[in-house]
Amino acid sequence: MASSNNKKSIILGVVGLLLVVLGAVLVFVVPIVVKQQVEKNVRIDPSSGFAYEMWKDLPVPFFMSIYIFEVVNHKEFLLGEKPKVEQRGPYVYRESKQKTNITFHENGTVTYIETRLLQFEPKMSTGSEEDFIVFPNILVLGSSVMMQDFSFVKWMLSGAFAAFGQEAFINRTVKDILWGYKEPFLDFVNTLLPGKLPFKDKFGLFADYNNSNSGIFTVNTGVADINQVQMVDTWNGLREVNFWNSEQANMINGTSGQMWPPFRTPDQPLEFYSPDACRSLKFVFEKEDSYRGIPTFRYVAPNYLFANGSDYPPNEGFCPCTASGVMNVSACRAGAPLFLSFPHFYNADPGFVDAVDGLHPSEDLHSLFLDLHPLTGIPMNVSIKMQLSLFVKGVSGIPQTGQISPVILPLLWFKESGYIDGPVYNTYYNTLIVLPIVLEYVQYILIAVGLCLILVAAVLPCVHQKWENILQDPGETTESDQVTEAEKLLEEPDLSPQT
């Protein structure tokens, strides 16, 4: 019986020890497995399967919501009064992006063109593309400011405005304003001033945006160095642009703005090159957060993003500047006096808001954010917001511009938003979130169970011995007891009387 109990204890002890060793090994192995799994899923490699297909053709909801500012007192504005605007929209478009002409290079980079297509979503919109809106005529107001120092050209422009019936404001549909319409006057201006306007065949703020691409990107695949994955090598063959006035301002930094290298830490900002802004942008860490159970870092735009050179010296290269809060992008828009800012001049100098009635900047409504999964560098939830404005004024010699007081007039603002959802979310969550968590729990469960088995193996012989003593009957005379009693009787002397 004792031999059988000892054997059970030895078996339990050995099994427990094996479980503890296995759990301890997993403590070191799990982080390595997770790291390898992350690297496999974020590098740009056709052999990575799901991750590569997701990079090539992002199968998640992505929308562009556009809000247009209608000038509701355009007649009074022409007479010198402060402009008053009303926000119309949103006009929402589903945005799809697909990478084509993908070419891998021996130096660990890949070149591609990303085509974007937008489709109107009536059910998500407030209004129709057929809504009419009173809107600044950029062809008149923009070209007038551009030519204000050229007397002869101003005289020709003024005559052309009259001949083509051009006025300072137009009443056109949302579809025309955004996506363009044929305008004979545009052909005339492009003939008179070739290359001076950012509009070619049609006039429209996004005439060249839909069914187009943002240039030729060459980025690092991360196969050789995962810390360089997605980082831009060149854009349109360039490592820096020539729009701005300093080497730092012209640098092409970061990624293309869709993903970042994995294993992020809060002290690492998110940098990316935006062809639409013609410059590299930087977002900074704000706080730790989560998206549907996935831990994230929230990144926001720093206060100095659109600061002028006086308030933030590194931005001096983007000048000529106004007060902080708006960025002059005329250098990359054929000289058109266009400005970029946050919606409603949020986080800008108060003077911009005071100059226009109808603006109501709000952090909740007009600030941008990007929620990034720091382990993989993949955005989970994004809301990028920007406003486009036009500098307008009355130009002497061009009566169509009236007596407009100089002002940066907001034209529209847009929000690009997207989030991980559906089968993509499920695959991502199970592969990169659930699996590491399960492995982490398994390692500690194995160690705990192993230690319990070792403890049981140690105390089991003692328990068995104790129970044997308790269960034994005290009145029962064993065979050995009977032998001892007989020996005692034989040894005792006979004390009975003799006869």
Buried (B, 14 or more C-beta within 10 A) or exposed (E): EEEEBBEBBEEBBEBBBEBBEBBBEBEEEBEEEBBEBBBBBBBBBEEBEBBBEBBBEBEBBBBBBBBBBBBBBBEEBBEEBBBBBBBBBBBBBBBBBBBEEBEBEEEBBBBBBBBBEBEBBEEEBEBEBEBEBBBBBBBBBBBBBBBBEEEEBBEBBBEBBEEBEBBBBBEBBBBBBBBBBEBEBBEBBBEEBEEBBBBEEBBBBBBBBBEBBBBBBBBBBBBEEBEBBBBBBBBEEEEBBEBBBBEBBBBBBBBBBBBBBBBBEEEBBBBBBBBBBBBBBBBBBBEEBEBEEBBBBBBBBBEBBBBBBEBBEEBBBBBEBBBBBBBBBBBBBBBBBBBBBBBBBBBBBEEBBEBBBBBEBEEEEBBBBBBBBBBBBBBBBBBBBBBBBBBBBBBEBBEBBBEBBEBBBBBBBBBBBBBBBEEBBEBBBEBBBEBBEEBBEBBEEBBEBBBEBBEBBEEBBEEBEEEEEEEEEEEEEEEEEEEEEEEEEEEEEEEEEEE
